[in-house]
Amino acid sequence: MEINELVKMAHERAVKSGWWDPAKSPLECHMMVVTEMAEAVEACRIEQPPFYVAENGKPEGEAVELADAIIRIADYFGHKGWDLQEVLIAKMKYNETRPHRHGGKKF
């Protein structure tokens, strides 16, 4: 699957599920990604397996929460009509030009 196919699928599913009724602000969309990341941190904190299926059939774990963050980002790119594949490739190419541990930060 191409990255932009994922974008289209994620956004279409979100629209069908009513998540864009009413439309969300950029800040709300960004915080929804942060929330998924926080759920990934919590999964690590309580030492859940990275991926498992709960008794109710719902996928759970750190890997699932990180996937949820990607889905949220893909949905937002779809809403905005942005080309995620183009942006990712451009950023990764730029990162290849950066020095080792650029910025001098510990984290």
N, CA, C and O atoms as a GROMACS GRO file, in nm:
protein
  428
    1MET      N    1   0.084  -0.118   0.000
    1MET     CA    2   0.000   0.000   0.000
    1MET      C    3   0.089   0.125   0.000
    1MET      O    4   0.186   0.133   0.076
    2GLU      N    5   0.057   0.218  -0.082
    2GLU     CA    6   0.126   0.346  -0.084
    2GLU      C    7   0.082   0.430   0.038
    2GLU      O    8  -0.028   0.412   0.090
    3ILE      N    9   0.168   0.518   0.080
    3ILE     CA   10   0.139   0.600   0.197
    3ILE      C   11   0.013   0.682   0.176
    3ILE      O   12  -0.071   0.692   0.266
    4ASN      N   13  -0.002   0.741   0.059
    4ASN     CA   14  -0.120   0.825   0.035
    4ASN      C   15  -0.249   0.744   0.023
    4ASN      O   16  -0.358   0.799   0.039
    5GLU      N   17  -0.239   0.614  -0.006
    5GLU     CA   18  -0.357   0.528   0.001
    5GLU      C   19  -0.401   0.515   0.146
    5GLU      O   20  -0.521   0.518   0.176
    6LEU      N   21  -0.304   0.500   0.237
    6LEU     CA   22  -0.334   0.496   0.379
    6LEU      C   23  -0.400   0.625   0.424
    6LEU      O   24  -0.496   0.622   0.501
    7VAL      N   25  -0.350   0.738   0.376
    7VAL     CA   26  -0.409   0.868   0.409
    7VAL      C   27  -0.556   0.870   0.366
    7VAL      O   28  -0.644   0.908   0.444
    8LYS      N   29  -0.580   0.829   0.243
    8LYS     CA   30  -0.717   0.830   0.192
    8LYS      C   31  -0.807   0.738   0.273
    8LYS      O   32  -0.918   0.777   0.310
    9MET      N   33  -0.761   0.618   0.302
    9MET     CA   34  -0.840   0.523   0.381
    9MET      C   35  -0.868   0.576   0.521
    9MET      O   36  -0.981   0.568   0.569
   10ALA      N   37  -0.765   0.630   0.586
   10ALA     CA   38  -0.782   0.680   0.722
   10ALA      C   39  -0.883   0.794   0.726
   10ALA      O   40  -0.969   0.800   0.814
   11HIS      N   41  -0.871   0.886   0.630
   11HIS     CA   42  -0.962   1.001   0.630
   11HIS      C   43  -1.105   0.960   0.594
   11HIS      O   44  -1.200   1.007   0.657
   12GLU      N   45  -1.120   0.874   0.496
   12GLU     CA   46  -1.254   0.828   0.460
   12GLU      C   47  -1.322   0.758   0.577
   12GLU      O   48  -1.441   0.778   0.601
   13ARG      N   49  -1.246   0.674   0.650
   13ARG     CA   50  -1.303   0.604   0.765
   13ARG      C   51  -1.344   0.702   0.874
   13ARG      O   52  -1.450   0.688   0.934
   14ALA      N   53  -1.260   0.803   0.899
   14ALA     CA   54  -1.290   0.903   1.002
   14ALA      C   55  -1.415   0.983   0.965
   14ALA      O   56  -1.499   1.010   1.050
   15VAL      N   57  -1.427   1.020   0.838
   15VAL     CA   58  -1.545   1.094   0.793
   15VAL      C   59  -1.670   1.007   0.808
   15VAL      O   60  -1.771   1.053   0.861
   16LYS      N   61  -1.662   0.882   0.762
   16LYS     CA   62  -1.777   0.790   0.774
   16LYS      C   63  -1.818   0.768   0.919
   16LYS      O   64  -1.936   0.750   0.949
   17SER      N   65  -1.720   0.771   1.008
   17SER     CA   66  -1.747   0.747   1.150
   17SER      C   67  -1.792   0.872   1.223
   17SER      O   68  -1.821   0.868   1.343
   18GLY      N   69  -1.799   0.985   1.151
   18GLY     CA   70  -1.850   1.108   1.211
   18GLY      C   71  -1.748   1.193   1.283
   18GLY      O   72  -1.785   1.290   1.350
   19TRP      N   73  -1.619   1.160   1.270
   19TRP     CA   74  -1.517   1.234   1.345
   19TRP      C   75  -1.491   1.373   1.289
   19TRP      O   76  -1.422   1.453   1.353
   20TRP      N   77  -1.544   1.404   1.172
   20TRP     CA   78  -1.527   1.538   1.116
   20TRP      C   79  -1.659   1.615   1.117
   20TRP      O   80  -1.674   1.712   1.043
   21ASP      N   81  -1.753   1.573   1.200
   21ASP     CA   82  -1.881   1.641   1.212
   21ASP      C   83  -1.904   1.678   1.358
   21ASP      O   84  -1.949   1.594   1.436
   22PRO      N   85  -1.875   1.801   1.395
   22PRO     CA   86  -1.825   1.912   1.313
   22PRO      C   87  -1.673   1.900   1.292
   22PRO      O   88  -1.605   1.820   1.358
   23ALA      N   89  -1.623   1.980   1.198
   23ALA     CA   90  -1.479   1.980   1.170
   23ALA      C   91  -1.400   2.017   1.295
   23ALA      O   92  -1.445   2.098   1.376
   24LYS      N   93  -1.282   1.957   1.309
   24LYS     CA   94  -1.196   1.984   1.425
   24LYS      C   95  -1.093   2.090   1.388
   24LYS      O   96  -1.057   2.108   1.272
   25SER      N   97  -1.047   2.160   1.489
   25SER     CA   98  -0.941   2.259   1.468
   25SER      C   99  -0.807   2.187   1.455
   25SER      O  100  -0.793   2.072   1.499
   26PRO      N  101  -0.707   2.254   1.395
   26PRO     CA  102  -0.574   2.193   1.390
   26PRO      C  103  -0.522   2.157   1.529
   26PRO      O  104  -0.461   2.051   1.546
   27LEU      N  105  -0.544   2.241   1.627
   27LEU     CA  106  -0.494   2.213   1.762
   27LEU      C  107  -0.558   2.087   1.820
   27LEU      O  108  -0.491   2.007   1.885
   28GLU      N  109  -0.688   2.070   1.797
   28GLU     CA  110  -0.756   1.950   1.845
   28GLU      C  111  -0.698   1.825   1.777
   28GLU      O  112  -0.675   1.723   1.842
   29CYS      N  113  -0.674   1.834   1.647
   29CYS     CA  114  -0.617   1.721   1.574
   29CYS      C  115  -0.478   1.687   1.626
   29CYS      O  116  -0.446   1.570   1.644
   30HIS      N  117  -0.397   1.788   1.649
   30HIS     CA  118  -0.261   1.765   1.699
   30HIS      C  119  -0.265   1.702   1.838
   30HIS      O  120  -0.186   1.612   1.867
   31MET      N  121  -0.355   1.749   1.922
   31MET     CA  122  -0.363   1.693   2.058
   31MET      C  123  -0.415   1.549   2.056
   31MET      O  124  -0.382   1.471   2.145
   32MET      N  125  -0.494   1.514   1.957
   32MET     CA  126  -0.539   1.375   1.948
   32MET      C  127  -0.421   1.283   1.917
   32MET      O  128  -0.417   1.170   1.964
   33VAL      N  129  -0.324   1.331   1.839
   33VAL     CA  130  -0.201   1.255   1.814
   33VAL      C  131  -0.122   1.244   1.945
   33VAL      O  132  -0.072   1.136   1.978
   34VAL      N  133  -0.111   1.355   2.018
   34VAL     CA  134  -0.040   1.354   2.147
   34VAL      C  135  -0.105   1.255   2.243
   34VAL      O  136  -0.036   1.184   2.316
   35THR      N  137  -0.236   1.249   2.243
   35THR     CA  138  -0.309   1.156   2.330
   35THR      C  139  -0.273   1.012   2.298
   35THR      O  140  -0.253   0.931   2.388
   36GLU      N  141  -0.265   0.980   2.170
   36GLU     CA  142  -0.226   0.843   2.131
   36GLU      C  143  -0.084   0.814   2.177
   36GLU      O  144  -0.055   0.702   2.221
   37MET      N  145   0.004   0.912   2.166
   37MET     CA  146   0.143   0.894   2.212
   37MET      C  147   0.146   0.872   2.363
   37MET      O  148   0.221   0.788   2.412
   38ALA      N  149   0.064   0.946   2.436
   38ALA     CA  150   0.057   0.929   2.582
   38ALA      C  151   0.007   0.789   2.616
   38ALA      O  152   0.052   0.728   2.713
   39GLU      N  153  -0.087   0.737   2.538
   39GLU     CA  154  -0.136   0.601   2.561
   39GLU      C  155  -0.026   0.500   2.534
   39GLU      O  156  -0.020   0.397   2.601
   40ALA      N  157   0.061   0.526   2.436
   40ALA     CA  158   0.176   0.438   2.411
   40ALA      C  159   0.271   0.440   2.530
   40ALA      O  160   0.324   0.336   2.570
   41VAL      N  161   0.294   0.558   2.586
   41VAL     CA  162   0.380   0.570   2.705
   41VAL      C  163   0.320   0.491   2.820
   41VAL      O  164   0.391   0.419   2.891
   42GLU      N  165   0.191   0.503   2.839
   42GLU     CA  166   0.124   0.431   2.949
   42GLU      C  167   0.135   0.280   2.929
   42GLU      O  168   0.156   0.206   3.026
   43ALA      N  169   0.122   0.233   2.806
   43ALA     CA  170   0.136   0.090   2.778
   43ALA      C  171   0.275   0.041   2.818
   43ALA      O  172   0.290  -0.069   2.870
   44CYS      N  173   0.376   0.123   2.792
   44CYS     CA  174   0.514   0.089   2.834
   44CYS      C  175   0.525   0.090   2.986
   44CYS      O  176   0.584   0.001   3.046
   45ARG      N  177   0.467   0.194   3.045
   45ARG     CA  178   0.478   0.212   3.190
   45ARG      C  179   0.421   0.093   3.266
   45ARG      O  180   0.477   0.051   3.367
   46ILE      N  181   0.310   0.038   3.217
   46ILE     CA  182   0.248  -0.075   3.287
   46ILE      C  183   0.294  -0.209   3.228
   46ILE      O  184   0.240  -0.315   3.261
   47GLU      N  185   0.393  -0.203   3.139
   47GLU     CA  186   0.458  -0.321   3.082
   47GLU      C  187   0.362  -0.414   3.008
   47GLU      O  188   0.368  -0.536   3.024
   48GLN      N  189   0.273  -0.355   2.929
   48GLN     CA  190   0.188  -0.436   2.841
   48GLN      C  191   0.274  -0.492   2.729
   48GLN      O  192   0.377  -0.435   2.694
   49PRO      N  193   0.233  -0.604   2.673
   49PRO     CA  194   0.299  -0.649   2.550
   49PRO      C  195   0.280  -0.540   2.442
   49PRO      O  196   0.181  -0.467   2.446
   50PRO      N  197   0.370  -0.530   2.347
   50PRO     CA  198   0.356  -0.426   2.246
   50PRO      C  199   0.232  -0.441   2.158
   50PRO      O  200   0.177  -0.343   2.108
   51PHE      N  201   0.187  -0.566   2.140
   51PHE     CA  202   0.068  -0.591   2.060
   51PHE      C  203   0.000  -0.717   2.111
   51PHE      O  204   0.061  -0.824   2.118
   52TYR      N  205  -0.126  -0.703   2.145
   52TYR     CA  206  -0.207  -0.819   2.181
   52TYR      C  207  -0.352  -0.785   2.156
   52TYR      O  208  -0.388  -0.668   2.139
   53VAL      N  209  -0.436  -0.886   2.152
   53VAL     CA  210  -0.578  -0.866   2.131
   53VAL      C  211  -0.649  -0.896   2.262
   53VAL      O  212  -0.639  -1.007   2.315
   54ALA      N  213  -0.720  -0.797   2.314
   54ALA     CA  214  -0.792  -0.811   2.440
   54ALA      C  215  -0.910  -0.908   2.423
   54ALA      O  216  -0.947  -0.943   2.311
   55GLU      N  217  -0.967  -0.947   2.534
   55GLU     CA  218  -1.080  -1.042   2.530
   55GLU      C  219  -1.197  -0.989   2.448
   55GLU      O  220  -1.272  -1.066   2.388
   56ASN      N  221  -1.213  -0.857   2.444
   56ASN     CA  222  -1.323  -0.799   2.368
   56ASN      C  223  -1.291  -0.787   2.218
   56ASN      O  224  -1.372  -0.735   2.141
   57GLY      N  225  -1.171  -0.835   2.177
   57GLY     CA  226  -1.132  -0.833   2.037
   57GLY      C  227  -1.056  -0.708   1.995
   57GLY      O  228  -1.014  -0.696   1.880
   58LYS      N  229  -1.038  -0.613   2.088
   58LYS     CA  230  -0.971  -0.487   2.055
   58LYS      C  231  -0.820  -0.504   2.062
   58LYS      O  232  -0.768  -0.551   2.163
   59PRO      N  233  -0.747  -0.465   1.956
   59PRO     CA  234  -0.601  -0.466   1.962
   59PRO      C  235  -0.553  -0.365   2.067
   59PRO      O  236  -0.608  -0.255   2.077
   60GLU      N  237  -0.453  -0.401   2.143
   60GLU     CA  238  -0.400  -0.317   2.250
   60GLU      C  239  -0.248  -0.321   2.250
   60GLU      O  240  -0.189  -0.406   2.184
   61GLY      N  241  -0.186  -0.229   2.323
   61GLY     CA  242  -0.042  -0.228   2.342
   61GLY      C  243   0.026  -0.107   2.280
   61GLY      O  244  -0.036  -0.030   2.206
   62GLU      N  245   0.153  -0.092   2.313
   62GLU     CA  246   0.231   0.022   2.265
   62GLU      C  247   0.228   0.034   2.112
   62GLU      O  248   0.205   0.143   2.060
   63ALA      N  249   0.250  -0.076   2.042
   63ALA     CA  250   0.252  -0.073   1.896
   63ALA      C  251   0.119  -0.027   1.839
   63ALA      O  252   0.114   0.045   1.739
   64VAL      N  253   0.011  -0.067   1.902
   64VAL     CA  254  -0.123  -0.029   1.857
   64VAL      C  255  -0.145   0.121   1.878
   64VAL      O  256  -0.199   0.189   1.791
   65GLU      N  257  -0.102   0.173   1.992
   65GLU     CA  258  -0.117   0.316   2.018
   65GLU      C  259  -0.034   0.399   1.922
   65GLU      O  260  -0.078   0.506   1.878
   66LEU      N  261   0.086   0.353   1.888
   66LEU     CA  262   0.168   0.423   1.790
   66LEU      C  263   0.102   0.418   1.652
   66LEU      O  264   0.105   0.516   1.578
   67ALA      N  265   0.041   0.304   1.619
   67ALA     CA  266  -0.033   0.293   1.493
   67ALA      C  267  -0.151   0.391   1.493
   67ALA      O  268  -0.180   0.453   1.391
   68ASP      N  269  -0.218   0.404   1.608
   68ASP     CA  270  -0.328   0.500   1.619
   68ASP      C  271  -0.279   0.643   1.592
   68ASP      O  272  -0.350   0.721   1.528
   69ALA      N  273  -0.159   0.677   1.639
   69ALA     CA  274  -0.104   0.810   1.613
   69ALA      C  275  -0.082   0.830   1.463
   69ALA      O  276  -0.112   0.936   1.409
   70ILE      N  277  -0.032   0.727   1.396
   70ILE     CA  278  -0.012   0.736   1.250
   70ILE      C  279  -0.146   0.752   1.179
   70ILE      O  280  -0.158   0.831   1.086
   71ILE      N  281  -0.245   0.678   1.224
   71ILE     CA  282  -0.379   0.688   1.164
   71ILE      C  283  -0.434   0.830   1.182
   71ILE      O  284  -0.491   0.886   1.089
   72ARG      N  285  -0.417   0.886   1.300
   72ARG     CA  286  -0.464   1.024   1.325
   72ARG      C  287  -0.392   1.123   1.233
   72ARG      O  288  -0.454   1.214   1.178
   73ILE      N  289  -0.261   1.106   1.218
   73ILE     CA  290  -0.184   1.195   1.131
   73ILE      C  291  -0.230   1.177   0.986
   73ILE      O  292  -0.250   1.276   0.915
   74ALA      N  293  -0.248   1.053   0.944
   74ALA     CA  294  -0.294   1.027   0.807
   74ALA      C  295  -0.431   1.090   0.784
   74ALA      O  296  -0.455   1.150   0.679
   75ASP      N  297  -0.520   1.077   0.879
   75ASP     CA  298  -0.653   1.137   0.869
   75ASP      C  299  -0.642   1.288   0.851
   75ASP      O  300  -0.710   1.346   0.766
   76TYR      N  301  -0.557   1.352   0.930
   76TYR     CA  302  -0.541   1.497   0.922
   76TYR      C  303  -0.484   1.539   0.785
   76TYR      O  304  -0.530   1.636   0.726
   77PHE      N  305  -0.384   1.464   0.737
   77PHE     CA  306  -0.330   1.493   0.605
   77PHE      C  307  -0.439   1.479   0.499
   77PHE      O  308  -0.446   1.559   0.406
   78GLY      N  309  -0.523   1.378   0.513
   78GLY     CA  310  -0.634   1.361   0.420
   78GLY      C  311  -0.732   1.477   0.425
   78GLY      O  312  -0.779   1.524   0.321
   79HIS      N  313  -0.763   1.523   0.545
   79HIS     CA  314  -0.853   1.637   0.562
   79HIS      C  315  -0.796   1.762   0.496
   79HIS      O  316  -0.868   1.839   0.433
   80LYS      N  317  -0.666   1.782   0.512
   80LYS     CA  318  -0.600   1.900   0.457
   80LYS      C  319  -0.568   1.888   0.308
   80LYS      O  320  -0.540   1.989   0.243
   81GLY      N  321  -0.572   1.765   0.255
   81GLY     CA  322  -0.536   1.744   0.116
   81GLY      C  323  -0.386   1.748   0.092
   81GLY      O  324  -0.341   1.776  -0.019
   82TRP      N  325  -0.308   1.721   0.196
   82TRP     CA  326  -0.163   1.724   0.188
   82TRP      C  327  -0.110   1.589   0.143
   82TRP      O  328  -0.175   1.486   0.162
   83ASP      N  329   0.008   1.589   0.083
   83ASP     CA  330   0.073   1.469   0.032
   83ASP      C  331   0.174   1.420   0.137
   83ASP      O  332   0.287   1.468   0.143
   84LEU      N  333   0.132   1.325   0.218
   84LEU     CA  334   0.218   1.275   0.326
   84LEU      C  335   0.343   1.208   0.271
   84LEU      O  336   0.452   1.225   0.327
   85GLN      N  337   0.330   1.132   0.166
   85GLN     CA  338   0.446   1.064   0.108
   85GLN      C  339   0.552   1.166   0.064
   85GLN      O  340   0.670   1.147   0.093
   86GLU      N  341   0.511   1.270  -0.004
   86GLU     CA  342   0.605   1.374  -0.050
   86GLU      C  343   0.675   1.441   0.068
   86GLU      O  344   0.796   1.461   0.066
   87VAL      N  345   0.598   1.474   0.170
   87VAL     CA  346   0.655   1.542   0.288
   87VAL      C  347   0.752   1.451   0.361
   87VAL      O  348   0.860   1.495   0.401
   88LEU      N  349   0.715   1.324   0.380
   88LEU     CA  350   0.804   1.229   0.447
   88LEU      C  351   0.936   1.212   0.372
   88LEU      O  352   1.044   1.215   0.432
   89ILE      N  353   0.927   1.194   0.242
   89ILE     CA  354   1.048   1.175   0.163
   89ILE      C  355   1.137   1.299   0.169
   89ILE      O  356   1.258   1.287   0.185
   90ALA      N  357   1.078   1.416   0.155
   90ALA     CA  358   1.156   1.541   0.161
   90ALA      C  359   1.225   1.555   0.296
   90ALA      O  360   1.342   1.593   0.302
   91LYS      N  361   1.154   1.526   0.404
   91LYS     CA  362   1.212   1.540   0.538
   91LYS      C  363   1.321   1.437   0.562
   91LYS      O  364   1.425   1.469   0.620
   92MET      N  365   1.300   1.314   0.517
   92MET     CA  366   1.402   1.211   0.536
   92MET      C  367   1.528   1.243   0.456
   92MET      O  368   1.639   1.220   0.503
   93LYS      N  369   1.511   1.295   0.333
   93LYS     CA  370   1.627   1.336   0.254
   93LYS      C  371   1.703   1.448   0.324
   93LYS      O  372   1.826   1.447   0.328
   94TYR      N  373   1.631   1.546   0.379
   94TYR     CA  374   1.696   1.654   0.451
   94TYR      C  375   1.771   1.600   0.574
   94TYR      O  376   1.883   1.641   0.601
   95ASN      N  377   1.709   1.507   0.646
   95ASN     CA  378   1.772   1.451   0.766
   95ASN      C  379   1.905   1.383   0.734
   95ASN      O  380   1.994   1.377   0.818
   96GLU      N  381   1.919   1.330   0.612
   96GLU     CA  382   2.045   1.268   0.571
   96GLU      C  383   2.160   1.368   0.568
   96GLU      O  384   2.276   1.328   0.575
   97THR      N  385   2.130   1.496   0.557
   97THR     CA  386   2.233   1.600   0.550
   97THR      C  387   2.274   1.652   0.687
   97THR      O  388   2.368   1.730   0.698
   98ARG      N  389   2.205   1.611   0.791
   98ARG     CA  390   2.230   1.665   0.924
   98ARG      C  391   2.348   1.593   0.990
   98ARG      O  392   2.370   1.475   0.966
   99PRO      N  393   2.422   1.665   1.073
   99PRO     CA  394   2.536   1.602   1.141
   99PRO      C  395   2.491   1.504   1.249
   99PRO      O  396   2.375   1.503   1.290
  100HIS      N  397   2.583   1.423   1.293
  100HIS     CA  398   2.558   1.324   1.399
  100HIS      C  399   2.502   1.395   1.523
  100HIS      O  400   2.561   1.490   1.573
  101ARG      N  401   2.389   1.347   1.570
  101ARG     CA  402   2.322   1.401   1.690
  101ARG      C  403   2.319   1.553   1.689
  101ARG      O  404   2.358   1.619   1.785
  102HIS      N  405   2.273   1.606   1.578
  102HIS     CA  406   2.266   1.751   1.559
  102HIS      C  407   2.191   1.820   1.673
  102HIS      O  408   2.098   1.762   1.731
  103GLY      N  409   2.230   1.941   1.704
  103GLY     CA  410   2.163   2.019   1.807
  103GLY      C  411   2.223   2.005   1.945
  103GLY      O  412   2.198   2.088   2.032
  104GLY      N  413   2.303   1.900   1.967
  104GLY     CA  414   2.371   1.885   2.095
  104GLY      C  415   2.280   1.855   2.213
  104GLY      O  416   2.322   1.873   2.328
  105LYS      N  417   2.159   1.811   2.190
  105LYS     CA  418   2.065   1.785   2.300
  105LYS      C  419   2.080   1.640   2.348
  105LYS      O  420   2.113   1.550   2.272
  106LYS      N  421   2.056   1.621   2.478
  106LYS     CA  422   2.066   1.488   2.537
  106LYS      C  423   1.953   1.398   2.487
  106LYS      O  424   1.975   1.281   2.458
  107PHE      N  425   1.832   1.453   2.477
  107PHE     CA  426   1.714   1.376   2.433
  107PHE      C  427   1.657   1.436   2.308
  107PHE      O  428   1.558   1.385   2.255
   0.00000   0.00000   0.00000
